[in-house]
Amino acid sequence: MAGIYIHLPFCFSFCLYCDFYSEIDCREQRRRYLNALKFEISERVDYFAGVLPDTIYMGGGTPSLLDTEEIVELADILRNRFKITHLREFTLEANPDDVTPRKLDGWRRAGVDRLSIGVQSFCDDHLVWMRRRHTSAQAINAFKMAREAGFDNISLDLIFGFEGLSDEQWSNNIAQLTDLFPEHVSCYQMSIEPGSELAALANSGRYHEPSQEVCSAHYSLLQQMLKKAGYRQYEISNFAIPGRESIHNSSYWERIPYLGLGASAHSFDGHNCRCLNLADMKDYIDAMEGNVSIAIRSEEILSEDDKFNEQIMLGLRKTAGLPLSSLDSSRLATIKPALDYLTSTGDIISENGFIRIPAEKLFVSDGIMQQLFI
Ligand code: SF4
């Protein structure tokens, strides 16, 4: 198994909370960027050393903003260059205001079989505050159009954990989402990311994060309501109808190799090497046009301790947990006292050769995992 991620860093405007690498869309720059991507694809075609990639994920930015012919062309190039014969999943991230029957048809022609739609909220006041460009009605309509176009694997995103979100509004958001009944739900707590507009508001005292008690209660309500609606939580922020978990995203937590193409994209060789493309569109394009792509890539070789910590950090994000047999035995012996303590407090459950964090403790999982790092 292996996955390909393509970063398409174009947006019409920036959302209040966002720190993903992206630029305001400009057709000329987009054309040069797509050519640069084609160069990077041809250059890194041997990345998987014989393994055929079986998932593609187009993320951003706003991939849905591209012309469908651009998506079709990119998909064809990926298939041909990586000799992909059998794709298990091809996801495209879409903003509700970009979704039209014509685009949906184009994405299907490209082979996209899974859409991840950024709804974020069903409350229009909150959408305006977040600087989202769509309304709640547009999000619902986008979902219905995608269904009519034949998409039977759709993920919807929601955000919680921001000032002003009442219990009632949050409960209503989850209820509206479950009424639509997408196959998959991703839900993230809003955080103040350096460089975002939200950070500027917070720094000037015009935004205050809600208390952890409120956020924890909203997370717990999400878990309860989604469970009742038939979803299974399989990761801290991800829920799915059983069998519809994201194959591509699961590869990140299972340390399966993936190749990230484009500015700011990450790659992992499945062993000990992670690399990162610089988050700068101009430098990325210049490097590809000048045939010096290495200039925009930094590499990190993981030590055995790093690898162990990463296995803990990624494996315990999953509700299925982490097989103890996958961990280095001498390092496992080193953390045994901490593991025994966390098991005694109920922060970790150890059974059938796996360790995992129980659902009711996932909200504080960072603190639990840290106690197990070397
Ligand atoms: S959240 Fe998505 S649409 Fe909004 S600025 Fe970030 S990448 Fe662009």
Residues whose N, C-alpha, C, O or C-beta is under 5 A from the ligand:
A	BS01	SF4	C11 S13 F14 C15 C18 F20 S22 G60 G61 T62
